[in-house]
Every structure is written in structure tokens, then in C-alpha cells.
Amino acid sequence: MIQEPLTNGKARWTEAALVLLFPLALLYYEICFHTACLGGFSSFTSFATIVGFSLAFGLVYVLPMLLLRRPAFRIPICALLLFILALPFLIEYFVYLQFKEFYDLKTITAGTGDMVHGFTRQMFQLLFKPHGILMILLFLLPVILYLVVALKARIVLPRRLISALLGLITSLLVFILMTCLLRVHPQMSLVYNTEYSFPRAVDMFGLPESLLLDLEHGVYKKSASGFEEETALPETSSSEPEEASVEESAAESTPVEESSSVPTPEESSMPEESSVPEESSEPEPEPEPEPEPEPVPQVLDIDFEALAKDADETLAELDHYVAKQEPSYTNDYTGLFEGKNLIFISAEAFSGDIIDESLTPTLYRMAEQGIRFTDYYQPASAGTTGGEYENVFGMLPTSGGYSFKQTADHLNYMTMGAQLDRLGYTGWAFHNNEYTYYSRDLTHTQLGYSEGYMGYGNGMEEFVTYQWPESDLEMIEGTLPMYIDKAPFNIYYMSVSGHSPYDLGGNQMAQKHWDQVQDLPYSDPVKAYIAANLELEDAMTYLIDALEKAGIADDTVIVISADHFPYGLDDDAALGQTPYLDELYGYTVTNYLERDHNRLIIWSGCLEKMDPITVDTPVSSLDILPTLSNLFGTAYDSRLFPGRDVFSEVMPLVFTMNYDWKTDLGTYLSASDTFLPNDPDQEISAEYIEQVKTIVRNKIRYCEAALDHDYFRHVFSGISD
């Protein structure tokens, strides 16, 4: 049956409606997406930018529609294109719902197979929860409405070619205009160019433009790293002694004075009473104190300028950047753990807020009688594999979830596994979930552990019961005999017992420990989370008891750091709408640094014989590797690490992939371009803030270029072990 064309007037209105269908649908998707994930748009400028890009990208979708001759083809294809347009929003929404982060293309593609295989049940739970169903219906609404209207109206469009050309020209013009505006707007140009990160781009530019930028950053890498010139930090007015800048403090040749809250090992082991005999009539002459050793820079014999002469442009840029960094110096804690055993645990979704003297006495003992960190952060950017990458490499995962996978063919010369292996340590890496998950069968065999890597499927199944999540206690019980009599040993564990979901139906560890938490004054999800983490408490109790029975607790160091905050606690996605996380923390989480606040544990039996050691400056997971290198007295070059030895004189600096940062003077939040001083009465200059911004941008660029170009192979390939 031949359809009767519409009148010219109706045809023009119908054609105009179809031309605007995709831009309006795209804007509708952005509004739903931003409202659900971020609680709305960060500013009017951001909203206007997203409107512009919705128009530009939406018009492109019109082209295939207007070039189709038959209405019978046009209607179903238009509906299909509307659905395809909604898919990226739905995928990112459910990713954000689970992980509380927007994942770039590399992270999604790198982890898709693992997630489908390992977390199918959790994904279906998200899809079929009320808010999940609601979001699916909201994103299908344009498709449904279009089909109803189009089938009823029997649309026939004249002048298809003219409309297509006009749509294409308009789309290009709008896109060029929006791109030019982004380049000149002060705040947006930073995110567009020098401070690009996928999550910030999604917030400010919308999802389609962010995906395009992500492709551009992934495919067209800059040949040079583009490091900015750093200058000495300006002085700040304060009633307290001023903090030395990186350059100034590193140049000091006098011993570093420790604060009263950080006693030296010598002071900690001093007897309380004088040993001078009472019957002595005349005081004996006091022996002259031995001169303290002169601090020396913690560097290796590497000529970076010579390396740069024979390197390509990017590697040469990296060499010049590292050569200009001021090193940290040896201090009173250098070599404190020299020759001791090391057990490092990346603890799944661990939070220091579960530590309680009665409920978790072993973790409490370790946190309070080990080195005490009062202001620690575990930046979350790529789920478990991102946090694990920070713990192991001391770098931010600039390639998202793909970062750790990139290291499978790298020369990972400066991991603790590699450093201690060169000193003759027996090394093992262990994981109690599937050994191939996140390609750990490829990456964790390259971390320097002499005996390799074991997970569930290549040996761990002998010790660990198949359930979800698997037991940390069973992993420790099964693997401890493999190395306890092979000192010095260097062991790495990636745990899993603290993993979500946090309910009795899907978490065997929560079921196991429910009796211990059921009377706590928390909601059921928070109690289930705490219960799941009690398996780590039991594992540590077993481990320390075994070390003490073997007489090697004083000679063993245990380090515990989370991989990320407990993102599985809340079903909602937006910051400010995380009631269970707020309940656990005891405050309302309003920014990413508050969210990522955590607790680092560094414990050894020998520390319990000293006065408490407290580090009250800001510390992050990037500081663990240089700090352990200093404590174990290994040969390392401090200029190669973006983090710092926390006992050194280097300025404390925590920074994230969102370009948020914190120093001992205050916190900078990039989303609002706001600096919050610790002391409201202290005047912090704009110059100081801009200089720290530059330092952070350079450090993130260093993390990115070092990963993408296997930088340590360039530096160490000619050095013999």
C-alpha cells in the first residue's frame, strides 16, 4: 500500500522534528545520566557545554536517517539508532553504580571479560534492582515514544539530501564552535588540555565528547611528555615553622630534625632510668656523643642526561624531568627494617573505620603499635586493579584498568618484589580468587617474586574453599608453611574476603561472622561489610600468632593497604547520596578525598618495643613504595618515584587522577577550583596554589609517560643485578 505524502507544511514540521530528535534525545540522556550519577550538573557553563555537544553529535545521527529512501526502513533504523545512542550512558551508569567511578574505554574493555565471568550475579542484581529498572526504562523512553509517534504518523520526508547536508554542516560548525570555547574558557581548557581525566571530562563536557577525547588520548599520544617548569614554592605566612619546599629541603646538608611526634629509633629504645650507680661520689665525665651520620641523597649512580642523548623524544623528556627532581635524603629511619621479612597485603575494600579495640583486636594492635598514620588516602580510580597498581608500583593508574596489564612485558625494576629479590629474598605473590582475573597470571609473575605467583586455579584451590568471597584466613593458613622457614622472605597477598555484595544472601564471609556484628548499632549493609572484613582480622591473628611462635615476629614487617574504599556499600551512585558509606565513616562524604580517606598499617614486632611512631602529614598509597625502600635500606633512586619517603624532608603531597590534592597546608578541590586551608587564619598565596598545581600536573604526566613507554627498562636495562 502506497502511503500518501504529508502536505508541504506538515512535511516541513515533521522533517524539523526528526532533525531535532537525536539532539534532544542526547540531551535528555545527559540530563538523566548526570542527575543519577552526579546529582546534577556542576555548573551552568557545564550544562551549556553539554547542550552544545548534544546538538553537534545528535545532528550526525540524522544523516543516515534522511538518506534512507523507504519509510519502512527509516522507522526501525531510527529506533535502533536511538537505542544505540543510549547504550554508552547505560553502561557508564551501571559501572558508576558499582564502582563509583566513570571508567574510560581502556578500563571497560580490559575488564569486561573478567566482570562478566566473575561478577555476573552482582551485575544482574544491579540491573534488576528498582533504580536499575527505572534507569533502563528512562533510557528506553525516547525509543518507545518515537515508535508510537512514527508508526501513527506514517512519516514521508521530502528534500532528504538538502536536510542531510544542512545537518552535517550545522553539526560541524557547532562542534568547532564548542571546541574553540573549551580551549579559551579558563577552567574547561585545563580539563580539555593539561588536566585531562575521563571522569572530569564526563562531568564537564558530557559523555559523547569525553569518549571522543578518550579515543584521542589513547590513539594520538604526544611524542613529548610536555612537562612544565617548576619553581620553588613561595613562602607562606604562618605562626608555625614553615615547611621547606622540595628543592630547599632536599638541598639541606644538615641532619633532618624529626618532630616530637616521631621519635627516632634510638630515642624509642632508650631506657627510662639512668644507669649511673647511686654510690658514685663524683659524676663520671659524660662521653662525647658520636657525631650523627651526614644525610646523603637517596639516588643511584645514573646519568640521566647521558641517557637522554640516545633516547627518543619522550624518553629524553622523562630523563630531563627526573634529573631535575631533588632527591630525598637518608634519615633516622633509613634501614630500620634492613634484613627483615616483608608481608604486604592489598586488602580488598578495606577501611580503617572497621578497626576497633574490642571487635578487631589484632588490627587495632597493628594500627596503634605499628607506625601510626593519621591522614592516609587510597585514591580510587580503576577499581581493585587500579588500587593494586598504586600499592605495587607507587604510580597512579593513568591507563585505568589497563595499567597493570601494560606492565606484563615491562622491566618492573623498582617494585619491592624486585628490590628484595636482588638481595636474595624468597618471594611469593598470592591471591585467593581466580588466578587469571585481571590477567594476574601474566602480570604478577613479572613483579620480581622469585617463586612466582599462585591464585585459585594454579595451586590456591588446594587451600581455599570455593565460595564467594573466598577466605583470607584459609589463604594465610595454606600458604604460610611455604615460606615461614625460608627467611628472609618477601610475600605479597591480594585479598578478597572484604569484597561486596554486603548482604547475607551473597556474601559467605558476612554469613560466617554475622553473630559478631548483629548487635552493632549499624544498618544491615554496614554490619555485613564489617562482618566480611572480620575474616581479614582472623587471618592477621593467625599470621602474627604463627610468627611469634616461630620467634620471627620482631624480624617480620606486615603492611596492609586497601585497594579502594568500600564502593559496594551503596546502591546509589552520586556523591552526597551514599548513606551507608557515610554511616561507616561517621561523616557525610562530599568530595573524593573525603571518600578515599583510609588507614595504612605498617607493623613489626620490633616496633612494639619502641615508643609510638606517628606520621600526621598527608600520605597516600603512592608513598608506600619509597617509604618501604627507605625503611628496608635498599638501593633506590628517590627521584624516580612520584610519591615520597614519609620520613624524609620532602613536602607532603597527596594527589589524585582528578587533580585534587592535599598538602600539609590544605586541600585543593579541582571540581570547584577551591583551596581549603587547614588553618583558616593562615594566608596561602595564589602563587603557592599554582605552583603545587604545576607539580601535580607534572607528576601525573610522569606516571602516564613512564607507564606508556616502559621507562624503567630505558633506565635500568644496562644495569647488572
Stockholm file with secondary structure:
# STOCKHOLM 1.0

chainA/1-721         MIQEPLTNGKARWTEAALVLLFPLALLYYEICFHTACLGGFSSFTSFATIVGFSLAFGLVYVLPMLLLRRPAFRIPICALLLFILALPFLIEYFVYLQFKEFYDLKTITAGTGDMVHGFTRQMFQLLFKPHGILMILLFLLPVILYLVVALKARIVLPRRLISALLGLITSLLVFILMTCLLRVHPQMSLVYNTEYSFPRAVDMFGLPESLLLDLEHGVYKKSASGFEEETALPETSSSEPEEASVEESAAESTPVEESSSVPTPEESSMPEESSVPEESSEPEPEPEPEPEPEPVPQVLDIDFEALAKDADETLAELDHYVAKQEPSYTNDYTGLFEGKNLIFISAEAFSGDIIDESLTPTLYRMAEQGIRFTDYYQPASAGTTGGEYENVFGMLPTSGGYSFKQTADHLNYMTMGAQLDRLGYTGWAFHNNEYTYYSRDLTHTQLGYSEGYMGYGNGMEEFVTYQWPESDLEMIEGTLPMYIDKAPFNIYYMSVSGHSPYDLGGNQMAQKHWDQVQDLPYSDPVKAYIAANLELEDAMTYLIDALEKAGIADDTVIVISADHFPYGLDDDAALGQTPYLDELYGYTVTNYLERDHNRLIIWSGCLEKMDPITVDTPVSSLDILPTLSNLFGTAYDSRLFPGRDVFSEVMPLVFTMNYDWKTDLGTYLSASDTFLPNDPDQEISAEYIEQVKTIVRNKIRYCEAALDHDYFRHVFSGISD
#=GR chainA/1-721 SS CCCCCCCHHHHHHHHHHHHHHHHHHHHHHHHHHHHHHHSSCSCHHHHHHHHHHHHHHHHHHHHHHHHCCCHHHHHHHHHHHHHHHHHHHHHHHHHHHHHSSCCCHHHHHHHHHHHHHHCHHHHHHHHTSHHHHHHHHHHHHHHHHHHHHHHHHTCCCSCHHHHHHHHHHHHHHHHHHHHHHHHHSHHHHHHHTTTCCHHHHHHHHCHHHHHHHHHHHHHSCCSSCCCCCCCCCCCCBCSSCCCCCHHHHHHCCSCCCCCTTSCCHHHHTCCSSCCSCTTCSSCCCCCCCCCCCCCCBCCCSCCHHHHHHTSCHHHHHHHHHHHHSCCCBCCTTTTTTTTCEEEEEEETTCCGGGCCTTTCHHHHHHHHHSEEESSEECCCSSHHHHHHHHHHHSSCCTTGGGHHHHGGGSCCTTSHHHHHHTTTCEEEEEEEEETTGGGHHHHGGGSSCTTCEEEETTTGGGTSCSSSSCCHHHHHHHHGGGTTTSCSEEEEEECCTTCSCCSTTTCHHHHHTHHHHTTSSSCHHHHHHHHHHHHHHHHHHHHHHHHHHTTCGGGEEEEEEESSCCGGGCSCCSTTCCHHHHHHHTSCCCSHHHHHEECCEEEEGGGGGSCCEEECSCEEGGGHHHHHHHHTTCCCCGGGCSSCCTTSSSCCCEECTTSCEECSSEEEETTTTEEEESSTTSBCCHHHHHHHHHHHHHHHHHHHHHHHTTHHHHHHTTCCC
#=GC SS_cons         CCCCCCCHHHHHHHHHHHHHHHHHHHHHHHHHHHHHHHSSCSCHHHHHHHHHHHHHHHHHHHHHHHHCCCHHHHHHHHHHHHHHHHHHHHHHHHHHHHHSSCCCHHHHHHHHHHHHHHCHHHHHHHHTSHHHHHHHHHHHHHHHHHHHHHHHHTCCCSCHHHHHHHHHHHHHHHHHHHHHHHHHSHHHHHHHTTTCCHHHHHHHHCHHHHHHHHHHHHHSCCSSCCCCCCCCCCCCBCSSCCCCCHHHHHHCCSCCCCCTTSCCHHHHTCCSSCCSCTTCSSCCCCCCCCCCCCCCBCCCSCCHHHHHHTSCHHHHHHHHHHHHSCCCBCCTTTTTTTTCEEEEEEETTCCGGGCCTTTCHHHHHHHHHSEEESSEECCCSSHHHHHHHHHHHSSCCTTGGGHHHHGGGSCCTTSHHHHHHTTTCEEEEEEEEETTGGGHHHHGGGSSCTTCEEEETTTGGGTSCSSSSCCHHHHHHHHGGGTTTSCSEEEEEECCTTCSCCSTTTCHHHHHTHHHHTTSSSCHHHHHHHHHHHHHHHHHHHHHHHHHHTTCGGGEEEEEEESSCCGGGCSCCSTTCCHHHHHHHTSCCCSHHHHHEECCEEEEGGGGGSCCEEECSCEEGGGHHHHHHHHTTCCCCGGGCSSCCTTSSSCCCEECTTSCEECSSEEEETTTTEEEESSTTSBCCHHHHHHHHHHHHHHHHHHHHHHHTTHHHHHHTTCCC
//
